[in-house]
């Protein structure tokens, strides 16, 4: 059996996985709320929050962008 590192595959850290799941769920809630209340800014921001972890490889960047997006959605939620 070949180790994954020899194949060039590196598994993400536990912190990265937790962040991806957490921000994905928060994005799903925002997307559904935006769709239900017909608020396009919240809906599309929620979609971005769900999908951006696929393009980010650094854990610190995942958390930084996720927190920024969450604050943005929170400010737009009742605006």
GROMACS elastic network, one bead per residue, 0.5 to 0.9 nm:
[ bonds ]
;  ai    aj funct       b0    kb
    2     5     6  0.83905   500
    2     6     6  0.68552   500
    2     7     6  0.75922   500
    3     6     6  0.56252   500
    3     7     6  0.70712   500
    3     9     6  0.88884   500
    4     7     6  0.51441   500
    4     8     6  0.65263   500
    4     9     6  0.52192   500
    4    10     6  0.68177   500
    4    11     6  0.84478   500
    5     8     6  0.50642   500
    5     9     6  0.52826   500
    5    10     6  0.60119   500
    5    11     6  0.88408   500
    6     9     6  0.73998   500
    7    10     6  0.87795   500
   12    15     6  0.81815   500
   12    16     6  0.61386   500
   12    17     6  0.67147   500
   12    57     6  0.83376   500
   12    59     6  0.85090   500
   13    16     6  0.52075   500
   13    17     6  0.64248   500
   13    18     6  0.87618   500
   13    59     6  0.79153   500
   14    17     6  0.50760   500
   14    18     6  0.61302   500
   14    19     6  0.85382   500
   15    18     6  0.51917   500
   15    19     6  0.61431   500
   15    20     6  0.86025   500
   15    59     6  0.71623   500
   16    19     6  0.51229   500
   16    20     6  0.61265   500
   16    21     6  0.86845   500
   16    57     6  0.87436   500
   16    58     6  0.80688   500
   16    59     6  0.52727   500
   16    60     6  0.84721   500
   16    62     6  0.72957   500
   16    63     6  0.81305   500
   17    20     6  0.50914   500
   17    21     6  0.62400   500
   17    22     6  0.85138   500
   17    59     6  0.89976   500
   18    21     6  0.52692   500
   18    22     6  0.59890   500
   18    23     6  0.85061   500
   19    22     6  0.50453   500
   19    23     6  0.59118   500
   19    24     6  0.81498   500
   19    53     6  0.86183   500
   19    59     6  0.82519   500
   19    62     6  0.71435   500
   19    63     6  0.65435   500
   19    66     6  0.80753   500
   20    23     6  0.54254   500
   20    24     6  0.58579   500
   20    25     6  0.85457   500
   20    50     6  0.82116   500
   20    52     6  0.89204   500
   20    53     6  0.59698   500
   20    54     6  0.87041   500
   20    62     6  0.76678   500
   20    63     6  0.86878   500
   20    66     6  0.88153   500
   21    24     6  0.50371   500
   21    25     6  0.61506   500
   21    26     6  0.85944   500
   21    50     6  0.87884   500
   22    25     6  0.53293   500
   22    26     6  0.62454   500
   22    27     6  0.85692   500
   23    27     6  0.59158   500
   23    28     6  0.84748   500
   23    49     6  0.61996   500
   23    50     6  0.64091   500
   23    53     6  0.84048   500
   23    63     6  0.87281   500
   23    66     6  0.63164   500
   23    67     6  0.85662   500
   23    70     6  0.82051   500
   24    27     6  0.50308   500
   24    28     6  0.61919   500
   24    29     6  0.87571   500
   24    46     6  0.85124   500
   24    47     6  0.87320   500
   24    49     6  0.62712   500
   24    51     6  0.73220   500
   24    52     6  0.88828   500
   24    53     6  0.82196   500
   25    29     6  0.63409   500
   25    30     6  0.86845   500
   25    49     6  0.88059   500
   25    50     6  0.72130   500
   26    29     6  0.51573   500
   26    30     6  0.62469   500
   26    31     6  0.85655   500
   26    46     6  0.74067   500
   26    49     6  0.75007   500
   26    50     6  0.76480   500
   26    70     6  0.79300   500
   27    30     6  0.50345   500
   27    31     6  0.59388   500
   27    32     6  0.84922   500
   27    43     6  0.86319   500
   27    45     6  0.74921   500
   27    47     6  0.60043   500
   27    48     6  0.73535   500
   27    51     6  0.84803   500
   27    70     6  0.83357   500
   28    31     6  0.50608   500
   28    32     6  0.61066   500
   28    33     6  0.84785   500
   28    43     6  0.89559   500
   28    46     6  0.61540   500
   28    47     6  0.71116   500
   28    49     6  0.81113   500
   28    50     6  0.65171   500
   29    32     6  0.52609   500
   29    33     6  0.60814   500
   29    34     6  0.85197   500
   29    46     6  0.73267   500
   30    33     6  0.50564   500
   30    34     6  0.59609   500
   30    35     6  0.84489   500
   30    42     6  0.60642   500
   30    43     6  0.61283   500
   30    44     6  0.86151   500
   30    45     6  0.75086   500
   30    47     6  0.79669   500
   30    49     6  0.87075   500
   30    73     6  0.73812   500
   30    77     6  0.83218   500
   31    34     6  0.51284   500
   31    35     6  0.60850   500
   31    36     6  0.85226   500
   31    40     6  0.88756   500
   31    42     6  0.64215   500
   31    44     6  0.66647   500
   31    45     6  0.72722   500
   31    47     6  0.59108   500
   31    49     6  0.89676   500
   31    50     6  0.87668   500
   32    35     6  0.50671   500
   32    36     6  0.59952   500
   32    37     6  0.85074   500
   32    42     6  0.89080   500
   32    43     6  0.68421   500
   32    46     6  0.81213   500
   33    36     6  0.50827   500
   33    37     6  0.60104   500
   33    38     6  0.81193   500
   33    39     6  0.79890   500
   33    42     6  0.74581   500
   33    43     6  0.69976   500
   33    46     6  0.89136   500
   33    77     6  0.86683   500
   34    37     6  0.52708   500
   34    38     6  0.55476   500
   34    40     6  0.61006   500
   34    41     6  0.73430   500
   34    44     6  0.78732   500
   34    45     6  0.88959   500
   34    46     6  0.79419   500
   34    77     6  0.82755   500
   35    39     6  0.64141   500
   35    40     6  0.71955   500
   35    42     6  0.81347   500
   35    43     6  0.57218   500
   36    39     6  0.78521   500
   36    43     6  0.89155   500
   37    40     6  0.87984   500
   38    42     6  0.87887   500
   38    43     6  0.79823   500
   39    42     6  0.56633   500
   39    43     6  0.62101   500
   39    44     6  0.87777   500
   39    77     6  0.86195   500
   40    44     6  0.59378   500
   40    45     6  0.82212   500
   41    44     6  0.54800   500
   41    45     6  0.59447   500
   41    46     6  0.84344   500
   41    73     6  0.81308   500
   41    76     6  0.73295   500
   41    77     6  0.89123   500
   42    45     6  0.51122   500
   42    46     6  0.59847   500
   42    47     6  0.86172   500
   42    72     6  0.88473   500
   42    73     6  0.59615   500
   42    74     6  0.87896   500
   42    76     6  0.64968   500
   42    77     6  0.65858   500
   43    46     6  0.52031   500
   43    47     6  0.64151   500
   43    48     6  0.88735   500
   44    48     6  0.62531   500
   44    49     6  0.85725   500
   45    48     6  0.50481   500
   45    49     6  0.61489   500
   45    50     6  0.86623   500
   45    69     6  0.72705   500
   45    70     6  0.87971   500
   45    72     6  0.81592   500
   45    73     6  0.66317   500
   46    50     6  0.62481   500
   46    51     6  0.87497   500
   46    69     6  0.84203   500
   46    70     6  0.86952   500
   46    73     6  0.74962   500
   47    50     6  0.50958   500
   47    51     6  0.62672   500
   47    52     6  0.85337   500
   48    51     6  0.51996   500
   48    52     6  0.57073   500
   48    69     6  0.83777   500
   49    52     6  0.58017   500
   49    53     6  0.78239   500
   49    65     6  0.87330   500
   49    66     6  0.67486   500
   49    69     6  0.66221   500
   49    70     6  0.78716   500
   50    53     6  0.72352   500
   50    54     6  0.88586   500
   51    54     6  0.59788   500
   51    55     6  0.78901   500
   52    55     6  0.55775   500
   52    56     6  0.66888   500
   52    62     6  0.82363   500
   52    65     6  0.86722   500
   52    66     6  0.85135   500
   53    56     6  0.51611   500
   53    57     6  0.77151   500
   53    62     6  0.64631   500
   53    66     6  0.86665   500
   54    57     6  0.79559   500
   56    59     6  0.79347   500
   56    61     6  0.70387   500
   56    62     6  0.61824   500
   57    61     6  0.77842   500
   57    62     6  0.74997   500
   58    61     6  0.53477   500
   58    62     6  0.62807   500
   58    63     6  0.89096   500
   59    62     6  0.50536   500
   59    63     6  0.63877   500
   59    64     6  0.86221   500
   60    63     6  0.53005   500
   60    64     6  0.60662   500
   60    65     6  0.86091   500
   61    65     6  0.59549   500
   61    66     6  0.81366   500
   62    65     6  0.55467   500
   62    66     6  0.59156   500
   62    67     6  0.85491   500
   63    67     6  0.60130   500
   63    68     6  0.85142   500
   64    67     6  0.53297   500
   64    68     6  0.62493   500
   64    69     6  0.86620   500
   65    68     6  0.50282   500
   65    69     6  0.60382   500
   65    70     6  0.84761   500
   66    69     6  0.51537   500
   66    70     6  0.60808   500
   66    71     6  0.86370   500
   67    71     6  0.61752   500
   67    72     6  0.85422   500
   68    71     6  0.52172   500
   68    72     6  0.61943   500
   68    73     6  0.87041   500
   69    73     6  0.61448   500
   69    74     6  0.84969   500
   70    73     6  0.51180   500
   70    74     6  0.60277   500
   70    75     6  0.85841   500
   71    75     6  0.61583   500
   71    76     6  0.86261   500
   72    75     6  0.52338   500
   72    76     6  0.63087   500
   72    77     6  0.86038   500
   73    76     6  0.50203   500
   73    77     6  0.58162   500
   74    77     6  0.51033   500
   74    78     6  0.77301   500
   75    78     6  0.70041   500
   75    79     6  0.68022   500
   76    79     6  0.50686   500
